[in-house]
Amino acid sequence: MSNISEIVNTIKKLIDVRLEMIKEEIRVRISSFIARIAILVLMGIFALFLLLFISLSLAFYLSEVTRSPFLGFLYVAGIYLVILVILYFVRNSLQLQASLRSSLSRFVFFGEQKKKEEHE
């Protein structure tokens, strides 16, 4: 009877250890995921600032070239309108959606793929 209780206790301890390992793995994966998302958000913010300053610079430059303060900004707005129209027409492109999804997935889950390759 003593052997059975020892076996049961050992199995319980093994299960507890395995659960702790799984919890730790989940914590690592979640923290890695959150870190990559935070980096992606920061990259997006800096890209928006970059776009803003480039747009302002282009608008001021075009204002100087056209010698009209509002025409430079109007041309930049026109450029953005053209880009918006193009994006509107390609919004349902399955190939574009798949490409974006693949790129984003590779970026966010790159650490997971790298770990899998190292273990193989």
ChimeraX attribute file (.defattr): number of C-alpha atoms within 10 A of each C-alpha:
attribute: neighborCount
match mode: 1-to-1
recipient: residues
	/A:1	5
	/A:2	7
	/A:3	8
	/A:4	9
	/A:5	10
	/A:6	11
	/A:7	11
	/A:8	12
	/A:9	12
	/A:10	12
	/A:11	12
	/A:12	12
	/A:13	12
	/A:14	12
	/A:15	12
	/A:16	12
	/A:17	12
	/A:18	12
	/A:19	12
	/A:20	12
	/A:21	12
	/A:22	12
	/A:23	12
	/A:24	12
	/A:25	12
	/A:26	12
	/A:27	12
	/A:28	12
	/A:29	15
	/A:30	12
	/A:31	12
	/A:32	17
	/A:33	17
	/A:34	13
	/A:35	13
	/A:36	17
	/A:37	16
	/A:38	12
	/A:39	13
	/A:40	15
	/A:41	12
	/A:42	12
	/A:43	12
	/A:44	12
	/A:45	12
	/A:46	12
	/A:47	12
	/A:48	12
	/A:49	12
	/A:50	12
	/A:51	12
	/A:52	12
	/A:53	12
	/A:54	12
	/A:55	17
	/A:56	15
	/A:57	15
	/A:58	16
	/A:59	21
	/A:60	19
	/A:61	15
	/A:62	20
	/A:63	18
	/A:64	13
	/A:65	12
	/A:66	12
	/A:67	11
	/A:68	12
	/A:69	15
	/A:70	13
	/A:71	17
	/A:72	22
	/A:73	20
	/A:74	14
	/A:75	15
	/A:76	18
	/A:77	14
	/A:78	12
	/A:79	13
	/A:80	13
	/A:81	12
	/A:82	12
	/A:83	11
	/A:84	12
	/A:85	12
	/A:86	11
	/A:87	12
	/A:88	10
	/A:89	9
	/A:90	13
	/A:91	11
	/A:92	10
	/A:93	11
	/A:94	10
	/A:95	10
	/A:96	12
	/A:97	13
	/A:98	11
	/A:99	12
	/A:100	12
	/A:101	12
	/A:102	12
	/A:103	11
	/A:104	14
	/A:105	11
	/A:106	13
	/A:107	13
	/A:108	18
	/A:109	15
	/A:110	14
	/A:111	15
	/A:112	14
	/A:113	10
	/A:114	10
	/A:115	10
	/A:116	9
	/A:117	9
	/A:118	8
	/A:119	6
	/A:120	5
